[in-house]
Amino acid sequence: IEQVDENVSKQIEALPEPNRSTALEALKQSFAVKCESLEQCIAISDDIAPEHLEIQTRDAMKVGEACNNYGGLFIGEHAAEVLGDYGAGPNHTLPTGGTGRYTGGLSVFNFLRVRTWMRVDNAA
């Protein structure tokens, strides 16, 4: 993790402004996790319920199918999050703050009205 942090710092320093300041601000809420297994990675990810989840590993589809809680899932080495946000994705309005545990991104279903009702007749 130390090597990852060092490389991220080098990449951040190489960015021009205002990108550098934006990245530094974003990194204030970032962290790295070293897992013992893919199953542990999936469990941690499901607990966090990230807004964007990128799966870039061997058998990425199988790993992605095992994940349950996320806003947007990006599977494969070419499935960068930016594509979902600005090019090929269904929307850019995704659940944040762990709310991916119980809701998904904005879709046409958010604009449908669900109505419930009942009728009770006197059986006498």
N, C-alpha and C positions, 0 to 999 in steps of 0.2 A: 504494500500500500504506500510505503514511503516513496518508492520509485514512481508510482503513478502520480502522487502528489507533487513530486519534484518536476515531472514532465508537464503536468498541467500548469504549474507556476511558470515554467519556461514559455509555454505556448501563450499564456495570458500576457506575459511581458512583451511578447512579439506583436501583440495586437495593436492596431492604431486606435486612437480615441475617436469616437466615444465608446467603441466596442470593448476596450479594456475595462473601463469603469463599469459598463453593463455586466460584463462577465464576472468581475470581482464582486459585484453586488449579488449576483445569482449564486456564486460559490459560497456565500455566507450561510446558505441553507442547504449546502451539499455535503455529502460524506461518501466514503468508500467502505465497502464491506467485503471481507474475504470469507467465502463459504467453503465448507468441507465437501459439499455435494450440490448437484443441480436441484435436488429436492429441497435442500436448505435454502438455496437461492429463491426458489419458487415460493416457499413458505414466507420468507422475509418480504418478498415483493408483494405477496397477497396481503400481508399485514400492513404494509405501507400504502398500498393502493395508489401507485403513482399516476400522475396525469398522463405521462407518456412512458411506455415501456418498450424498449428495443430489445429484441432477442437476436443475438448474433453469435451463434454457436453451432456446433455440429447438431444435426437433427433439430434445427430451429423450430420447425413446424410442430413437432411432438412436444417440445418444451413450451411453445406458445399455447398449445391446446391444454396444457396442464395448468396454466395460469388462469386465475378467476377474477381478480380485482385490479382493474386498471381503467384509465380513461380511454386511451388509444393504444392499440397493440401494433407494433411494427416488427414484422418477422423477416429475417434474412439480412445478409450483409449489405444489400442495396436499399433496404427499407428505412432510410433515414427519417427521423421525426419531421424534419422540415417538409418532406413530400406530403405528409398527411396534413400538415398545417396549411400549406400554400399551393399544393398542386393536385395530388391524387386522392386526398382524404375526403371523407364525408363532411367534415366540418372542423372548425377551430375552437369550438366551445365545448370543452371537456371538463369533467369533474376534477376539482383540486382538493387539497387538504385531506386526503384519504376518503373523500366521499365516493370514490370509485368502488368502495365496498358495497354500496347499496344503490348506486345509480350509474347511468351511462352518459355519453355525450348527448348534446342537443340533437334532436332528430324530429322528423315529421310527427312522431308519436307524442311529442310534447305539446303539440297544437291540437290534438284530438281531445274532445271532452268525454270523459267517462262518467256515465250516470248509472246510479244503482237505484232500484226501487223494489217495493214488494206490494203484494196485494194479500189481504187477509180477509177471508170470507167467514161468516158465522156458519159453522157446520151444523147447528141445531136444527 
